[in-house]
């Protein structure tokens, strides 16, 4: 893919780290952060650090502090932040009310069992919402609200949203047939990731998003939200996932991929970065290195060719 950012656009590139403080980082998290740093810095841009702590029950301030220390030790510095999502419900609520004023939201009373029984398969990781609650009358909504607190969904049109991804190439999705109306506020009152991240990206000036390919199928939904809220679109690079074995992403059970274990195995933060760079194909051999050293030889124009599979990279 040709790099389409001209000189004036390069001066405005803003990317982000957006970790969830629910545990210690592993190789997969670090790889995604490293790629975000390399892409953004190759444009001369700067990085925003946002702690995505919407999940109050699982998020811990101690994890957030540790993540920041780990980023610094690995040489993955940021230029602005940290920002937090907790305490921003008024901002997300304002966006939600704007969507409601456009008659784009409606209450959904479906249980997980309802959705599992009625949802159609989707080529991404999520099922297509079948619209069970879309046509409820006000009387029906009021009756169901007596029994169950609703989530709130966003109505989507029968429209195809497409993008040119720096890694995955062209991707498109019909919102109606391949996604369905999606949740913007959960039944427990918390705002959904889709809404919060779109609002935060706009407010923090983020216009270049580098993240795992598992979130590619969410991008058309976020672009639709951006349009509905009158916000600009971003550029995207969805990088492959590091997997423990085919179709099984790395997780905390992969002890050899945990940051603590990698530091023991490879001796230093530079050893960790070097190992990840080698496994991902950024380097032909393993040697300790730093993000700055990788940046000196990094070419964003080769991203599509850099990963032969484009979807998964086996951790080894």
C-alpha positions in Angstrom: 0.0 0.0 0.0 1.2 3.5 -0.8 1.8 5.8 2.1 -0.8 8.5 1.5 0.1 10.9 4.3 1.5 14.1 2.8 4.0 16.4 4.6 1.3 18.5 6.2 -0.6 15.4 7.6 2.6 14.0 9.0 2.9 16.9 11.4 -0.4 16.1 12.9 -0.1 12.3 13.5 -1.1 11.3 17.0 -1.2 7.7 18.1 -1.9 6.0 21.4 -1.2 3.3 23.8 -4.5 2.1 25.4 -3.8 -0.7 27.8 -6.4 -2.1 30.2 -5.1 -2.3 33.7 -6.3 -5.8 34.4 -3.0 -7.6 34.7 0.7 -7.6 33.8 1.7 -7.2 30.1 2.8 -10.2 28.0 4.5 -10.5 24.6 1.2 -9.8 22.6 0.5 -6.5 24.4 4.1 -5.4 24.0 4.2 -6.3 20.3 1.1 -4.2 19.7 2.5 -1.3 21.7 5.8 -1.5 19.9 4.2 -1.5 16.5 2.1 1.5 17.5 5.2 3.4 18.6 7.1 2.5 15.5 4.4 3.5 13.1 3.6 6.8 14.8 7.2 7.8 15.4 8.0 7.0 11.7 5.6 9.8 10.8 7.2 12.1 13.3 4.1 11.9 15.5 3.5 11.6 19.2 1.9 9.1 21.5 -0.9 9.5 23.9 -1.1 7.1 26.9 -4.7 6.2 27.9 -5.5 3.8 30.6 -8.7 2.0 29.5 -10.2 1.3 32.9 -13.9 1.2 32.1 -14.1 -2.2 33.7 -14.2 -1.1 37.3 -14.4 -4.6 38.8 -11.2 -5.9 37.0 -9.1 -2.7 36.7 -6.5 -1.9 39.4 -4.5 1.2 39.8 -1.5 -1.0 40.8 -1.6 -2.6 37.4 -1.8 0.8 35.7 1.3 2.0 37.6 3.1 -1.2 36.7 2.2 -1.0 33.0 3.6 2.6 32.9 6.8 1.5 34.6 7.1 -1.4 32.1 6.6 0.9 29.1 9.3 3.2 30.3 11.7 0.3 31.0 11.1 -1.1 27.5 11.8 2.3 25.9 8.2 2.8 24.8 7.8 6.4 26.0 4.7 8.5 25.5 4.4 12.2 24.9 1.0 13.0 26.6 -1.0 11.5 29.4 -1.8 9.3 31.2 -5.5 9.8 30.7 -8.0 7.6 32.4 -11.5 6.6 31.4 -12.9 6.3 35.0 -14.5 9.6 36.0 -15.5 10.5 32.4 -19.1 9.2 32.5 -20.4 12.8 32.0 -18.5 13.0 28.7 -19.6 9.6 27.5 -23.1 10.4 28.7 -23.2 13.6 26.6 -22.2 11.6 23.5 -24.9 9.0 24.4 -27.5 11.7 24.7 -26.5 13.2 21.3 -27.1 9.8 19.7 -30.4 9.4 21.5 -31.5 12.8 20.3 -31.0 11.6 16.8 -33.3 8.6 17.6 -30.4 6.2 17.0 -30.5 4.4 20.4 -33.0 2.0 21.9 -33.2 -0.3 24.9 -32.3 -4.0 24.5 -33.6 -6.5 27.0 -32.0 -9.6 25.5 -30.2 -12.1 27.7 -27.0 -13.9 26.6 -29.2 -17.0 26.0 -31.5 -15.0 23.8 -28.6 -13.7 21.7 -27.0 -17.1 21.4 -30.2 -18.7 20.2 -31.0 -16.0 17.7 -27.7 -14.6 16.4 -26.3 -15.3 13.0 -22.7 -16.1 12.4 -20.3 -13.3 11.5 -16.9 -13.5 9.8 -15.3 -11.6 12.7 -15.4 -12.6 16.4 -18.9 -11.4 17.1 -22.3 -12.6 16.1 -24.7 -10.4 14.1 -27.4 -8.9 16.4 -30.8 -10.1 15.0 -32.7 -7.0 16.1 -35.0 -8.7 18.6 -35.7 -5.5 20.5 -35.4 -3.0 17.7 -39.1 -2.8 17.0 -40.5 -2.9 20.5 -43.3 -0.4 21.2 -43.0 2.0 24.1 -45.5 -0.1 26.0 -43.5 -3.3 25.4 -40.3 -1.5 26.5 -42.0 -0.3 29.7 -43.2 -3.8 30.5 -39.9 -5.4 29.9 -38.1 -2.7 32.0 -40.1 -4.0 35.0 -38.3 -7.3 34.7 -34.8 -6.4 33.4 -32.6 -3.4 33.2 -31.8 -2.9 29.5 -28.6 -2.3 27.6 -28.8 0.4 24.9 -28.0 -0.3 21.3 -27.2 1.9 18.4 -29.3 1.5 15.2 -27.1 0.9 12.2 -28.0 1.5 8.5 -27.8 -0.9 5.6 -24.6 0.7 4.5 -21.1 -0.6 3.7 -18.2 1.0 5.6 -14.8 0.4 4.2 -11.2 1.4 5.0 -7.7 1.0 3.7 -5.7 -0.6 6.5 -1.9 -0.1 6.5 -1.4 -3.9 7.2 -4.6 -5.7 6.2 -5.3 -3.7 3.0 -8.9 -3.1 2.0 -11.6 -4.1 4.5 -15.3 -3.5 4.4 -18.4 -4.4 6.3 -22.1 -4.0 5.8 -23.2 -2.8 9.2 -26.7 -4.2 8.9 -25.9 -7.7 7.7 -22.4 -8.2 9.2 -22.7 -6.4 12.5 -26.2 -5.5 13.5 -27.1 -2.9 16.1 -24.4 -2.8 18.7 -24.3 -1.9 22.4 -23.2 1.6 23.4 -24.3 1.4 27.0 -24.3 -1.8 29.1 -27.2 -3.0 31.3 -25.1 -2.2 34.4 -24.9 1.4 33.3 -21.3 1.4 32.1 -20.6 2.9 28.7 -19.3 0.4 26.1 -15.8 0.3 24.8 -16.9 1.3 21.3 -18.4 4.6 22.4 -15.8 5.5 25.0 -12.8 4.9 22.7 -14.3 6.9 19.9 -15.0 9.8 22.2 -11.6 9.7 23.8 -9.7 9.4 20.5 -11.5 12.5 19.2 -10.9 14.5 22.4 -7.2 13.5 22.6 -6.5 14.2 19.0 -5.8 10.6 18.1 -5.8 10.0 14.3 -3.6 7.0 13.8 -4.6 3.8 15.5 -2.4 0.7 15.6 -3.8 -2.3 17.3 -4.4 -6.1 17.0 -6.3 -7.5 14.0 -8.9 -8.9 16.4 -10.3 -5.4 16.5 -10.5 -4.9 12.7 -14.1 -6.0 12.6 -15.0 -3.3 15.2 -13.6 -0.5 13.0 -16.6 0.1 10.7 -18.8 0.4 13.8 -16.4 3.0 15.2 -16.4 4.9 11.9 -20.2 4.9 12.0 -20.1 6.3 15.5 -17.7 9.0 14.4 -20.0 10.0 11.6 -23.0 10.0 13.9 -21.2 12.3 16.4 -19.7 14.5 13.8 -16.1 13.3 14.4 -13.3 12.7 12.0 -12.1 9.3 10.9 -8.7 7.8 11.8 -6.0 5.9 9.9 -5.6 2.3 11.0 -3.0 -0.4 11.1 -4.2 -3.7 12.4 -1.2 -5.9 13.2 -1.2 -9.7 13.6 -1.8 -11.3 16.9 1.0 -13.2 18.6 -0.4 -16.7 19.2 0.7 -19.6 21.4 -0.6 -22.0 18.8 -2.8 -21.6 15.7 -6.0 -19.7 16.5 -5.2 -19.4 20.2 -4.0 -15.9 21.2 -1.4 -15.4 23.9 -2.8 -15.1 27.4 -1.6 -15.2 31.0 -1.4 -19.0 30.9 1.5 -18.7 28.4 4.1 -18.2 31.1 7.0 -18.0 28.7 5.4 -14.9 27.1 4.9 -13.1 30.4 7.0 -10.0 30.8 8.6 -11.3 34.1 9.6 -14.6 32.4 10.9 -12.8 29.3 13.1 -10.6 31.4 14.5 -13.7 33.1 15.0 -15.5 29.8 16.4 -12.6 27.7 18.2 -10.7 30.4 17.0 -7.1 29.9 14.3 -4.9 28.4 16.4 -4.7 25.3 16.5 -8.5 25.2 12.7 -8.6 25.4 12.3 -6.1 22.6 14.8 -8.0 20.5 13.1 -11.3 21.0 9.7 -9.8 20.0 11.2 -8.1 17.0 12.7 -11.4 15.9 9.6 -13.5 16.4 7.4 -10.9 14.6 9.8 -10.7 11.7 11.1 -7.2 12.3 14.6 -8.6 12.6 16.1 -11.6 10.8 18.0 -12.7 14.0 17.6 -12.4 17.7 19.7 -9.7 19.4 19.0 -7.2 22.1 17.7 -4.0 20.7 15.7 -0.9 21.6 12.6 0.7 19.9 14.8 3.6 18.8 17.2 1.2 17.0 14.3 -0.5 15.3 12.9 2.9 14.3 16.1 3.7 12.4 15.4 0.8 10.0 11.6 0.8 10.1 9.6 1.6 6.9 5.9 2.1 7.3 5.5 1.6 3.5 6.4 -2.1 3.9 3.8 -3.0 6.5 1.6 -5.0 4.2 4.6 -7.1 3.1 6.1 -7.3 6.5 3.8 -10.0 7.8 3.3 -13.0 5.4 0.1 -14.1 7.2 -1.2 -10.7 8.3 -3.3 -12.3 10.9 -1.2 -14.5 13.3 2.4 -14.7 14.3 3.4 -17.8 16.2 5.2 -17.1 19.5 8.3 -19.3 19.7 
